[in-house]
Amino acid sequence: MEGQLLVTATASGCGAGYQATKTWSATSPGIYHATGQQEGTDWAAYVSSHSAHAMVYGPYDTSFGQGHHQAQFLLQIDNISGSDVVATLDVTTASGANVLAQRQIRRRPVRI
């Protein structure tokens, strides 16, 4: 399986700080890993060989300033069988002390 991470942050019209879009890939400078392995320009983690930990974290970018921002994440997974949680995405400030948004990602979305 090839894993891909693409993070895009946009701050258009927020009135303060950076006013454009920035994009980071899994192997960009400023992106860090506590588990997994590099595969080309992608980053992959496998249940059979990697611990459950932060596969990717960062960037610690302070140029956006205060205001409303949007973050987009592009992830790939090996299969969609089952509904177990395979990742948790969060957006934080203060080096993780203040969680602004968080979402669990499942193999197949659970319908309610």
N, C-alpha and C positions, 0 to 999 in steps of 0.2 A: 504494500500500500504506500502510495506517496501521500504525504501530508502537506497541506498548504495552509499558511496563515497569512492573511492580508488584513491589516488594520488601517482604516481610513478615518480621520477625524476632520470635521468641518466646523468652522466657526463663522459662518456668513451672517452678517447683520447683528452680531452680538453687541456691538458698540464699544468693545474694549479688546485690546490685545490683537493677536494675529487674525486676519480676515480672509483666510483661504483654506485650502485642503492640503493635508499632509498624509502620506501613505508610508507605512512600514511593512516590510515582509518579515518572515520568521528569522531571517539571517541578517537583517539590517543592523548597523551599529545602533546601540541604545536598546536593543531587544535582548533580554536575558532568559536563561533556561535553567531550571533546577532538575529536570529529568528529560529523557528523550535523546535523540541523536540527529545530527544533520544528515540530510539526504539531498545532495545537490544544493539548490537554493531553498529547499523546504526543510521543515523540522517534523520529525515523526516520533511517536511514543507508542510502545507496544505493551500490552498487559503482561505478556509472557516474560518480558525482560526489563521493564522500567517500573520504578516505584510511582505510586500515586502522589504527585506533587505538582508544583507549578511548572507546566510544560513551557509556558511563555509568560514573561511579565515585562513591564515597561511599555513604552518608553516613558521616561520621567521628563516630560516636556512641559515647561512652565510658560511657554510663549503665547498660549491661547488667551490668557487673562480670564476675568470673570464674565459670566453671561451664559447664554444657551448654546450648547454644542451638541453635535451628533457624532457618534462613533459607530462604525460598521465593521463587522468581523466576518471573514470568509474562512470557513474551516472545511476540511474533508474528513470523512470517516470511512472505515473499511466495509461496513455493512449496516443495514437498517433493520436487522432482525432483533426484536425485543424492544423494550421501552426503558432500559436502564439509563441512568445519567452517565454521560461520557465526558462531560466538561461543565465547568461553571465559569461563566464570563462575568467579570466585574470591572467597574470603573470606580477608581478611588482617588482621594486626595490624601495629603499628609502621609505619604509612603504606606498607604493601605489602611491607615487608622480610621478614615472616614469613607464609608462605602456610599457612593452616589447612586449606583445602579448595579443590579446583579440579576443574572438569569442562568438557570440550569438548562443544559442542552442534552436532549435525549436522542437515542438512536432513531426512534420513530416517535413523533409527537403523540402524547396521550390526549385523546379526545374526551371532553367532559360533556 
